[in-house]
Structures are given as structure tokens and as C-alpha cells.
Amino acid sequence: MKHNKILLILSSLMLVGLFHLAPSAFGQAKSFSFSFSTFFPAPHRNTAILTEWTKEIEKRTNGTVKITIFPGGTLTPADKCYDGVIRGISDFGNSDLAYTRGRFPLTEVFYLPLGIKSALVATRMVNEFYIKFQPKELDETKIMFFICHGPGLLHTKKPVHTLEELKGMKIRSTGMSTKIVLALGATPVAMPMGDAYDALSRGVTEGIVCPYEALYGWKLAEVIKSTTEDYPCAYFSAFFVTMNKDKWNALPPDIQKTIEGLNKEYIEKAGKAWDEIDKEGKDYTVKLGNQIVALTKQEGEKWAKATKPLFDEYVTTMKAKGLPAEEALKFCLDYLKKNQ
């Protein structure tokens, strides 16, 4: 009997010891420190939203996961960000899919003149698109979520009410928006956003296509006089937030679950934030006395018709690559028809 009591006491002590040696509430004994690269400057609202997201991860994991953001492309420039995450230059990355044209072919559907009216709707759509299609082109990293800016519209030094008035005008644009500008009969001029203010000021360009946000964020409202709300052919950009796959796989399942739950929340928060800064940009340009031109229904149909060949081009090109282009385009058009 005495022997059994000793065994019982020893067993109890072992259990207590195992309890104290057990992992923390998040399934591991060690902490994780990660780097995050984004090309957005530190003061930008997008950087603020991502910073809030990283702090919330730290809070919900009781300090187990800490993420340091490196803004302004200091770790990797915008067009090298995705590859930088794959190679481990940064653990997380945030950039625009369009900055590496051809690298993510199926997702180029996002850059067509789909006619979006809200950053929140676009953000929701892109995230649902990813869940549905799971593009293999994005398999090399662990996608957290996507963020979209608001409608890309036409902003000019003189009012534009019709396609005829736009013809031949020099318009700053990049990527797919260059093709949109061409389809509308204007002359695209490619340059970094940082050069746009000076180009408009000196008359090197006569306009720019971008969201309202840039009129305040980049102070472009000071060098334009009018905005044409060409919503029927408005475009947007899709910004990925992604993580190195090996680093993700090294995280315990409970931490992965916590982060994935938070990602769903920030799809909504980020989309709403971009709509808010679009409003700031519009309010700012109106305050400066700039004109807002709303296309008539008939004129809007003309602009949409002029850009329609870009849809056909996308489908033909992507089908040749063996990609479900028709399904991808239909998904986006049906989504917007139902949700806008």
C-alpha cells in the first residue's frame, strides 16, 4: 500500500511538471517575429490598415506573433515584392498584382474596365474570386487576403463630357489602364505616380486615370480642373497581402486559425477604408472648385462599348493558356450586376 502511494505521488508530480512545460495557449513555446514589405508610404491609409492588422494579430496571439512593417518599398520594390516573399527577403508582402504583368494571368480579369463603383464591393469580389478559382499562379505563397482601391476614373485639366472631347488627349496611365485609355481614343503616357503631379502641372499630360483617393493623397486635385465619372468603364487595382509559405506552414494550427479569422474581418475594414479615402479625395477636389462631370446614360454606354474589345481580348488570350477565362469574366460581371 505504501508503495502504491509513492507511485501515485510521483505520477502526480510528473503531471504537474508536464503541465508547466506544456506549450502556451497558442500551441507552442516560442515566439515568431516576421517582416512585412509594402510599397505604400508610411502615412498612407493602406499602410495604417495593414499596421492595425499586424497589431491585432499580436494582440490575439498574446504577443506570440510580432510583425514589423517596412513601408515605401524599403525591403522590396513594388514589382519585386511577390518574389521577395517567395525567396524570404520579407515574410509578408503587399503589392499590386498588375506590377508584374503576365505573372498572374487569370487575375488580369480584375484590371478590365468592369465598371466598379465601390472599393468595398471590388474587395469582396476579388476575395470571393480567389476562394472560388484558387488560381495556381498564386500557389507559391500563402494568400492572406486582397485589398482593392476604388473606381479608376478620368481626371483632366479641362472638362470632358464625351468621347469626342477625349480623343487625342495625353493621359497618364499604366498597365491595363493604358489599354483602356487607348480604347477610349486618348493617348496614354506611362510614368510613375510620383511624376504625375509635375507632368500635369507642366502640361506634359492633360489628364490621368486613377481613383479619387489620389486627388488628395497625391494632391493631384491641385493640377486638374475636372473629373469625369466614367463609371461604366471604371477599373480598379487588386493588392495582395501574402506570406512566405514555409513560414506559414511552421506556425501552429491554432495561430493559423486565429490569423485566418482576422483576415476575413480585414477584407471588410480595408474595403471600407478605401471608400473613405475616395470620399476624402472627392471632397478635396470639390473644395478646390474643380468640376465633376457625370456621363449621361447614352454617353456612358458609348464609353463601355468602346472598351468592350478588351474583354474579348482577355478571353482569347487566357483560353489559349488553358485558363477558365470565360468563367472568370462571367463571375466578375455577374457579381457586380448583383451587388452594385
C-alpha positions as CSV (number, residue, x, y, z in Angstrom):
1,M,0.0,0.0,0.0
2,K,2.8,2.4,0.9
3,H,4.5,1.6,-2.4
4,N,1.3,2.4,-4.3
5,K,1.0,5.8,-2.5
6,I,4.6,6.7,-3.5
7,L,3.8,5.8,-7.1
8,L,0.7,7.9,-7.0
9,I,2.6,10.9,-5.6
10,L,5.3,10.5,-8.3
11,S,2.7,10.3,-11.0
12,S,1.0,13.5,-9.8
13,L,4.3,15.4,-9.7
14,M,5.1,14.3,-13.3
15,L,1.7,15.6,-14.4
16,V,2.3,18.9,-12.8
17,G,5.7,19.1,-14.4
18,L,4.3,18.3,-17.8
19,F,1.6,20.9,-17.3
20,H,4.2,23.6,-16.6
21,L,6.3,22.5,-19.6
22,A,3.3,22.5,-21.9
23,P,3.1,25.0,-24.8
24,S,1.3,28.3,-24.3
25,A,-2.4,28.8,-25.1
26,F,-1.4,29.1,-28.8
27,G,0.2,25.7,-29.1
28,Q,4.0,26.5,-28.9
29,A,6.7,27.6,-26.5
30,K,8.5,30.0,-28.8
31,S,7.5,33.3,-30.4
32,F,7.6,34.4,-34.0
33,S,9.0,37.6,-35.5
34,F,8.2,38.5,-39.1
35,S,9.0,41.3,-41.6
36,F,6.4,42.8,-43.9
37,S,7.2,44.7,-47.1
38,T,4.8,47.2,-48.7
39,F,5.4,49.8,-51.4
40,F,2.8,52.1,-49.9
41,P,4.4,55.0,-47.9
42,A,4.2,55.1,-44.1
43,P,1.5,57.8,-43.9
44,H,-0.9,56.1,-46.4
45,R,-4.2,54.8,-45.2
46,N,-3.4,51.4,-46.6
47,T,-0.3,51.2,-44.5
48,A,-2.3,52.2,-41.5
49,I,-4.8,49.5,-42.1
50,L,-2.1,46.9,-42.5
51,T,-0.3,48.1,-39.4
52,E,-3.6,47.8,-37.5
53,W,-3.9,44.2,-38.8
54,T,-0.4,43.3,-37.6
55,K,-1.1,44.7,-34.2
56,E,-4.3,42.8,-33.9
57,I,-2.5,39.6,-34.7
58,E,0.0,40.3,-32.0
59,K,-2.9,41.0,-29.5
60,R,-4.9,37.9,-30.4
61,T,-1.9,35.7,-30.1
62,N,-0.9,37.2,-26.7
63,G,2.3,38.6,-28.2
64,T,3.4,35.3,-29.7
65,V,3.4,36.7,-33.3
66,K,5.1,40.1,-34.0
67,I,5.2,41.6,-37.4
68,T,7.3,44.7,-38.4
69,I,6.1,46.6,-41.4
70,F,8.7,48.1,-43.8
71,P,6.9,50.7,-45.9
72,G,7.9,52.6,-49.0
73,G,9.5,49.6,-50.7
74,T,12.5,49.7,-48.4
75,L,12.7,45.9,-48.4
76,T,11.5,45.2,-51.9
77,P,10.2,47.5,-54.6
78,A,6.6,47.0,-55.7
79,D,7.4,44.8,-58.7
80,K,9.7,42.5,-56.7
81,C,7.5,42.2,-53.7
82,Y,5.8,38.9,-54.5
83,D,9.1,37.2,-55.5
84,G,10.7,38.7,-52.3
85,V,8.1,36.8,-50.2
86,I,8.9,33.6,-52.0
87,R,12.6,34.0,-51.5
88,G,12.2,35.1,-47.9
89,I,13.5,38.6,-48.3
90,S,10.3,39.5,-46.4
91,D,8.0,37.2,-44.6
92,F,4.9,39.1,-45.7
93,G,4.3,41.3,-48.7
94,N,1.7,43.8,-50.1
95,S,1.8,45.0,-53.6
96,D,-0.3,45.2,-56.8
97,L,-0.8,42.1,-58.9
98,A,-0.6,44.3,-62.0
99,Y,3.0,45.4,-61.4
100,T,4.2,42.0,-62.7
101,R,2.0,41.8,-65.9
102,G,1.9,38.2,-67.2
103,R,2.9,36.7,-63.9
104,F,-0.7,36.3,-62.7
105,P,-2.7,35.8,-66.0
106,L,-6.1,34.7,-64.7
107,T,-6.3,37.6,-62.3
108,E,-5.8,40.1,-65.1
109,V,-9.6,40.0,-65.4
110,F,-9.6,42.4,-62.4
111,Y,-8.0,45.1,-64.5
112,L,-10.6,45.1,-67.2
113,P,-13.0,48.1,-67.3
114,L,-15.6,46.2,-65.3
115,G,-17.4,49.3,-64.2
116,I,-17.0,49.1,-60.4
117,K,-18.5,51.8,-58.2
118,S,-17.0,50.9,-54.8
119,A,-13.8,49.7,-53.3
120,L,-15.6,47.5,-50.8
121,V,-17.6,45.7,-53.5
122,A,-14.4,45.2,-55.5
123,T,-12.5,43.9,-52.5
124,R,-15.3,41.5,-51.6
125,M,-15.5,40.3,-55.2
126,V,-11.7,39.6,-55.6
127,N,-11.6,37.7,-52.3
128,E,-14.6,35.6,-53.3
129,F,-13.0,35.1,-56.8
130,Y,-9.8,33.7,-55.1
131,I,-11.8,31.3,-53.0
132,K,-13.7,30.0,-56.0
133,F,-11.0,29.8,-58.6
134,Q,-7.9,29.2,-56.4
135,P,-5.5,30.4,-59.2
136,K,-2.4,28.1,-59.4
137,E,-0.4,31.2,-60.3
138,L,-0.7,32.3,-56.6
139,D,0.3,28.9,-55.1
140,E,3.9,29.8,-54.2
141,T,2.8,31.9,-51.2
142,K,0.0,31.8,-48.7
143,I,-2.5,34.4,-49.6
144,M,-3.9,36.3,-46.6
145,F,-6.5,38.5,-48.4
146,F,-6.8,41.1,-51.2
147,I,-7.5,44.8,-51.0
148,C,-8.9,46.9,-53.9
149,H,-8.9,50.6,-54.5
150,G,-12.0,52.4,-55.6
151,P,-13.1,53.2,-59.2
152,G,-10.3,54.4,-61.5
153,L,-11.8,57.5,-63.2
154,L,-10.7,60.2,-65.6
155,H,-9.3,63.4,-64.2
156,T,-8.4,66.2,-66.6
157,K,-7.2,69.7,-67.0
158,K,-10.3,70.6,-68.9
159,P,-13.8,69.1,-68.7
160,V,-14.5,66.0,-70.8
161,H,-18.2,65.2,-71.4
162,T,-17.9,63.0,-74.5
163,L,-15.6,60.5,-76.2
164,E,-15.1,63.1,-78.9
165,E,-13.7,65.6,-76.4
166,L,-11.3,62.9,-75.1
167,K,-9.9,61.9,-78.4
168,G,-6.1,62.5,-78.7
169,M,-5.7,63.9,-75.2
170,K,-2.5,62.8,-73.4
171,I,-3.5,60.8,-70.3
172,R,-1.1,59.4,-67.7
173,S,-1.9,55.6,-67.3
174,T,-0.1,52.3,-66.5
175,G,-0.7,48.6,-67.2
176,M,-4.2,47.7,-68.3
177,S,-5.4,51.3,-67.8
178,T,-3.1,52.2,-70.8
179,K,-5.2,49.9,-73.0
180,I,-8.4,51.4,-71.6
181,V,-7.1,54.9,-72.5
182,L,-6.3,53.8,-76.0
183,A,-9.7,52.2,-76.5
184,L,-11.3,55.4,-75.5
185,G,-9.4,57.3,-78.2
186,A,-6.9,59.1,-76.0
187,T,-3.1,58.9,-76.0
188,P,-1.6,57.1,-73.0
189,V,1.5,58.4,-71.3
190,A,3.2,56.0,-69.0
191,M,5.0,57.2,-65.8
192,P,5.2,56.5,-62.1
193,M,2.6,58.1,-59.9
194,G,5.2,60.2,-58.3
195,D,5.8,62.0,-61.5
196,A,2.2,62.7,-62.3
197,Y,1.8,65.9,-60.4
198,D,4.7,67.6,-62.2
199,A,3.6,66.3,-65.6
200,L,0.1,67.6,-65.2
201,S,1.4,70.9,-63.8
202,R,3.7,71.5,-66.8
203,G,1.2,70.3,-69.4
204,V,3.2,67.2,-70.3
205,T,0.0,65.3,-69.8
206,E,-3.6,66.6,-70.0
207,G,-5.1,64.2,-67.6
208,I,-4.8,61.0,-65.5
209,V,-6.8,57.9,-64.8
210,C,-6.8,57.0,-61.1
211,P,-9.2,56.7,-58.1
212,Y,-10.5,59.8,-56.3
213,E,-8.1,58.9,-53.5
214,A,-5.1,60.2,-55.4
215,L,-6.6,63.6,-55.8
216,Y,-5.9,64.1,-52.1
217,G,-3.3,61.6,-51.3
218,W,-1.0,62.8,-54.1
219,K,-2.6,66.3,-54.2
220,L,-3.5,65.9,-57.9
221,A,-6.6,68.0,-57.4
222,E,-4.3,71.0,-57.4
223,V,-3.3,70.3,-61.1
224,I,-6.5,69.1,-62.6
225,K,-9.8,71.0,-63.2
226,S,-12.3,68.3,-63.8
227,T,-13.2,64.7,-63.1
228,T,-15.3,62.6,-65.5
229,E,-17.2,59.9,-63.6
230,D,-16.9,57.3,-66.3
231,Y,-18.2,54.5,-64.1
232,P,-19.4,52.3,-67.0
233,C,-15.7,51.6,-67.8
234,A,-14.1,52.2,-64.4
235,Y,-11.2,49.9,-63.4
236,F,-9.5,49.0,-60.1
237,S,-6.3,47.5,-58.8
238,A,-6.0,44.4,-56.6
239,F,-3.4,44.5,-53.9
240,F,-2.3,41.2,-52.4
241,V,-1.4,40.6,-48.8
242,T,0.6,37.3,-48.7
243,M,3.0,35.3,-46.6
244,N,6.0,33.1,-47.2
245,K,4.6,29.5,-47.5
246,D,7.3,27.8,-45.4
247,K,6.9,30.4,-42.6
248,W,3.1,29.9,-42.7
249,N,3.4,26.2,-42.5
250,A,5.8,26.5,-39.5
251,L,3.0,28.2,-37.5
252,P,0.9,26.1,-35.1
253,P,-2.6,25.4,-36.4
254,D,-4.3,27.5,-33.7
255,I,-2.3,30.5,-34.7
256,Q,-3.1,29.9,-38.4
257,K,-6.8,29.7,-37.4
258,T,-6.6,33.0,-35.5
259,I,-4.9,34.8,-38.4
260,E,-7.4,33.4,-41.0
261,G,-10.3,34.6,-38.9
262,L,-8.8,38.0,-38.6
263,N,-8.2,38.1,-42.4
264,K,-12.0,37.9,-43.0
265,E,-12.6,40.9,-40.8
266,Y,-10.0,43.0,-42.6
267,I,-11.5,42.3,-46.0
268,E,-14.3,44.5,-44.8
269,K,-12.2,47.0,-43.0
270,A,-9.8,47.6,-45.9
271,G,-12.5,47.9,-48.5
272,K,-14.4,50.4,-46.4
273,A,-11.2,52.4,-45.7
274,W,-10.5,52.8,-49.4
275,D,-14.1,54.1,-50.0
276,E,-13.5,56.6,-47.2
277,I,-10.3,57.9,-48.7
278,D,-12.0,58.1,-52.1
279,K,-14.6,60.4,-50.4
280,E,-11.8,62.5,-49.0
281,G,-10.3,62.9,-52.4
282,K,-13.6,63.9,-54.0
283,D,-14.4,66.3,-51.2
284,Y,-11.0,67.8,-51.6
285,T,-11.3,68.4,-55.3
286,V,-14.8,69.9,-54.9
287,K,-13.4,72.2,-52.2
288,L,-10.8,73.4,-54.7
289,G,-13.6,74.3,-57.1
290,N,-12.9,71.5,-59.6
291,Q,-15.8,70.3,-61.8
292,I,-17.5,66.9,-61.5
293,V,-18.8,65.6,-64.8
294,A,-21.4,62.8,-64.8
295,L,-21.8,61.0,-68.1
296,T,-25.3,60.7,-69.5
297,K,-26.7,57.1,-69.7
298,Q,-26.3,57.2,-73.5
299,E,-22.8,58.6,-73.3
300,G,-21.8,56.0,-70.7
301,E,-23.0,53.2,-73.0
302,K,-20.7,54.6,-75.7
303,W,-17.7,54.5,-73.3
304,A,-18.5,51.0,-72.3
305,K,-18.9,49.9,-75.9
306,A,-15.6,51.4,-76.8
307,T,-13.7,49.3,-74.2
308,K,-15.7,46.0,-74.8
309,P,-13.0,44.6,-77.2
310,L,-10.6,44.4,-74.2
311,F,-12.9,41.7,-72.7
312,D,-12.8,39.7,-75.8
313,E,-9.0,40.0,-75.9
314,Y,-8.7,38.8,-72.4
315,V,-10.9,35.7,-73.0
316,T,-9.0,34.8,-76.2
317,T,-5.6,35.2,-74.7
318,M,-6.3,33.3,-71.5
319,K,-8.2,30.5,-73.2
320,A,-5.0,30.0,-75.3
321,K,-3.2,29.5,-72.0
322,G,-5.7,26.8,-70.9
323,L,-7.3,29.1,-68.3
324,P,-11.0,29.4,-67.5
325,A,-11.2,32.9,-68.8
326,E,-14.9,32.9,-69.7
327,E,-15.9,31.6,-66.3
328,A,-13.6,34.2,-64.6
329,L,-15.1,37.1,-66.6
330,K,-18.7,35.9,-66.1
331,F,-18.1,35.6,-62.3
332,C,-16.9,39.2,-62.1
333,L,-19.7,40.7,-64.3
334,D,-22.4,38.7,-62.5
335,Y,-21.0,39.6,-59.1
336,L,-21.1,43.3,-59.9
337,K,-24.5,43.1,-61.5
338,K,-25.9,41.5,-58.3
339,N,-24.0,43.6,-55.8
340,Q,-23.8,47.2,-57.1
